[in-house]
Amino acid sequence: MAADYKVIVAGGSVSGLFAARELAAAGISVAVLEEDHEIGTPEHCGGLVSMNGIRNLGMVPDAGVLQNTVKRARVFSKSHDFELDAQKQQIVVIDRRAFDKQIAFQAQRMGADIKVRCAMRSVSKGSGRYAVSTTEGELVCDYFVDARGVASIIHRNRTGILQSAQYELYAPWIEHDTVKVMFDSEKYPGFFAWIIPTADGCGKVGVAGRSINAARSLQSFISSMGSRYSVTRKIYAPIWIMGPLESFVDGRTVIVGDAAGQTKPTTAGGIYSCGMGGIFAGKSIASAIERKDDAELRRYQQEWSLLFREEFQKMLLARRLLERLDNKAIDEMFSAIPSDKLGEVSAVGDFDFHSIALTKLLGTRTAVRVAKAILGNEIRRLID
Ligand SMILES: Cc1cc2nc3c(=O)[nH]c(=O)nc-3n(C[C@H](O)[C@H](O)[C@H](O)COP(=O)(O)OP(=O)(O)OC[C@H]3O[C@@H](n4cnc5c(N)ncnc54)[C@H](O)[C@@H]3O)c2cc1C
């Protein structure tokens, strides 16, 4: 006989695990299916997140989770750069392999079943319940949570995908407390290159961009930084930059995290926004079960939208701007940023809601002129 759960979650990463944790905490039988052989592996993440975000996710990171604290961010165009003080925002670098395992442990202690090397093959509905076919056999459930990441959303719109590559490196040019971001519209169209330190001389270095060969671009970026380095790990992963789906809920199927497009359209950061998606989804499914009323499922999308919708709309506009700026325009905007603005941004910026910083940085007369030429009057929605 097929094993029976109230809820099955396909995907054992941040969004699926947080959903499972909330469900199990409410006493609901839930299984998480993870196709890989280990939770948190392969890690396809820079691990950059704010302590505030981690706290809001209900986590006190274990010692092995925190890799580094970031003091500053340096942002480069071809001929200019500026620096932001990141200390007030308490930005840290986490080890996603350890972080995801910590969430899995929380969920398991609450009563969730975590199954690794167990891929969901198909889901079908018959007699009001879901039949979930997996590589480990058949399961049945009343509610199904799709937390399968970009793999689940990719077929919806291929133009919403950028290719990324990220390597873990030992290199003397990696400064232990400085994140670096490099814009170059020719090399990384619509995105950037990044260096995220995990220690002095050690970190995660990546690139993403539209229609680029990410592996080749990253190799050339790393070589341009200096000849002495060793690569200890390579990952290639698509990132979704089109923002959230219209609807996160279809009957009793609930979509969370990257699978629902809950990643920031500008930076593809998703630990916080996808994690919160999982939490809101888990709570609303638990409430629907408890009250025997599926209308409760709608609360998930309402709560996520209340927190992130406005921010994501601004980020989508910022993305449209970024996709059309050439290197000359980026240089012009960077050179126009007065130093007092940088202090202001460092003081009031919020890592989880970039639009606050962006609004300030784009508020100079030169930036408004350049952005207005591209966005027209929509620029007001970005900087007002
Ligand atoms: C290169 C890169 C760097 C990034 N850096 C950052 C960063 O610094 N900060 C930040 O906040 N975000 C970052 N992100 C984004 C962040 O990693 C994601 O937004 C986040 O992991 C999304 O979590 P998720 O649970 O929705 O999906 P995912 O983490 O993609 O997890 C989906 C899970 O589902 C599993 N799965 C897929 N199909 C099946 C199936 N059929 N059956 C069972 N399991 C299945 C997968 O194996 C995977 O474990 C980065 C992303 C990339 C690609």
Ligand as a Chemical Component Dictionary entry (heavy atoms), coordinates in Angstrom:
data_LIG
# 
_chem_comp.id                   LIG 
_chem_comp.type                 NON-POLYMER 
_chem_comp.pdbx_formal_charge   0 
_chem_comp.three_letter_code    LIG 
# 
loop_
_chem_comp_atom.comp_id 
_chem_comp_atom.atom_id 
_chem_comp_atom.alt_atom_id 
_chem_comp_atom.type_symbol 
_chem_comp_atom.charge 
_chem_comp_atom.model_Cartn_x 
_chem_comp_atom.model_Cartn_y 
_chem_comp_atom.model_Cartn_z 
_chem_comp_atom.pdbx_ordinal 
LIG C1  C1  C 0 24.827 30.926 -8.481 1  
LIG C2  C2  C 0 23.751 31.321 -7.499 2  
LIG C3  C3  C 0 24.079 32.144 -6.419 3  
LIG C4  C4  C 0 23.090 32.534 -5.518 4  
LIG N1  N1  N 0 23.442 33.321 -4.471 5  
LIG C5  C5  C 0 22.506 33.724 -3.572 6  
LIG C6  C6  C 0 22.877 34.528 -2.454 7  
LIG O1  O1  O 0 24.039 34.886 -2.266 8  
LIG N2  N2  N 0 21.892 34.904 -1.593 9  
LIG C7  C7  C 0 20.572 34.523 -1.765 10 
LIG O2  O2  O 0 19.705 34.911 -0.957 11 
LIG N3  N3  N 0 20.211 33.736 -2.799 12 
LIG C8  C8  C 0 21.138 33.318 -3.703 13 
LIG N4  N4  N 0 20.782 32.506 -4.742 14 
LIG C9  C9  C 0 19.374 32.074 -4.857 15 
LIG C10 C10 C 0 19.014 30.965 -3.880 16 
LIG O3  O3  O 0 19.995 29.950 -3.920 17 
LIG C11 C11 C 0 17.643 30.397 -4.260 18 
LIG O4  O4  O 0 16.731 31.455 -4.431 19 
LIG C12 C12 C 0 17.101 29.445 -3.194 20 
LIG O5  O5  O 0 17.966 28.350 -2.997 21 
LIG C13 C13 C 0 15.727 28.945 -3.631 22 
LIG O6  O6  O 0 15.322 27.935 -2.764 23 
LIG P1  P1  P 0 14.206 26.918 -3.222 24 
LIG O7  O7  O 0 13.983 26.010 -2.059 25 
LIG O8  O8  O 0 13.017 27.620 -3.734 26 
LIG O9  O9  O 0 14.802 26.134 -4.467 27 
LIG P2  P2  P 0 16.182 25.388 -4.675 28 
LIG O10 O10 O 0 17.207 25.848 -3.701 29 
LIG O11 O11 O 0 16.505 25.477 -6.126 30 
LIG O12 O12 O 0 15.854 23.876 -4.335 31 
LIG C14 C14 C 0 15.043 23.048 -5.105 32 
LIG C15 C15 C 0 15.264 21.642 -4.591 33 
LIG O13 O13 O 0 14.360 20.762 -5.253 34 
LIG C16 C16 C 0 15.047 19.576 -5.595 35 
LIG N5  N5  N 0 14.306 18.957 -6.700 36 
LIG C17 C17 C 0 14.170 19.413 -7.975 37 
LIG N6  N6  N 0 13.383 18.578 -8.680 38 
LIG C18 C18 C 0 13.003 17.581 -7.830 39 
LIG C19 C19 C 0 12.190 16.428 -7.960 40 
LIG N7  N7  N 0 11.609 16.119 -9.117 41 
LIG N8  N8  N 0 12.015 15.632 -6.881 42 
LIG C20 C20 C 0 12.604 15.930 -5.689 43 
LIG N9  N9  N 0 13.406 17.025 -5.512 44 
LIG C21 C21 C 0 13.584 17.823 -6.556 45 
LIG C22 C22 C 0 16.441 20.048 -5.959 46 
LIG O14 O14 O 0 17.384 19.012 -5.896 47 
LIG C23 C23 C 0 16.667 21.132 -4.896 48 
LIG O15 O15 O 0 17.229 20.626 -3.716 49 
LIG C24 C24 C 0 21.743 32.104 -5.680 50 
LIG C25 C25 C 0 21.404 31.278 -6.759 51 
LIG C26 C26 C 0 22.397 30.887 -7.668 52 
LIG C27 C27 C 0 22.029 29.988 -8.800 53 
# 
loop_
_chem_comp_bond.comp_id 
_chem_comp_bond.atom_id_1 
_chem_comp_bond.atom_id_2 
_chem_comp_bond.value_order 
_chem_comp_bond.pdbx_ordinal 
LIG C1  C2  SING 1  
LIG C2  C3  SING 2  
LIG C2  C26 DOUB 3  
LIG C3  C4  DOUB 4  
LIG C4  N1  SING 5  
LIG C4  C24 SING 6  
LIG N1  C5  DOUB 7  
LIG C5  C6  SING 8  
LIG C5  C8  SING 9  
LIG C6  O1  DOUB 10 
LIG C6  N2  SING 11 
LIG N2  C7  SING 12 
LIG C7  O2  DOUB 13 
LIG C7  N3  SING 14 
LIG N3  C8  DOUB 15 
LIG C8  N4  SING 16 
LIG N4  C9  SING 17 
LIG N4  C24 SING 18 
LIG C9  C10 SING 19 
LIG C10 O3  SING 20 
LIG C10 C11 SING 21 
LIG C11 O4  SING 22 
LIG C11 C12 SING 23 
LIG C12 O5  SING 24 
LIG C12 C13 SING 25 
LIG C13 O6  SING 26 
LIG O6  P1  SING 27 
LIG P1  O7  DOUB 28 
LIG P1  O8  SING 29 
LIG P1  O9  SING 30 
LIG O9  P2  SING 31 
LIG P2  O10 DOUB 32 
LIG P2  O11 SING 33 
LIG P2  O12 SING 34 
LIG O12 C14 SING 35 
LIG C14 C15 SING 36 
LIG C15 O13 SING 37 
LIG C15 C23 SING 38 
LIG O13 C16 SING 39 
LIG C16 N5  SING 40 
LIG C16 C22 SING 41 
LIG N5  C17 SING 42 
LIG N5  C21 SING 43 
LIG C17 N6  DOUB 44 
LIG N6  C18 SING 45 
LIG C18 C19 SING 46 
LIG C18 C21 DOUB 47 
LIG C19 N7  SING 48 
LIG C19 N8  DOUB 49 
LIG N8  C20 SING 50 
LIG C20 N9  DOUB 51 
LIG N9  C21 SING 52 
LIG C22 O14 SING 53 
LIG C22 C23 SING 54 
LIG C23 O15 SING 55 
LIG C24 C25 DOUB 56 
LIG C25 C26 SING 57 
LIG C26 C27 SING 58 
# 
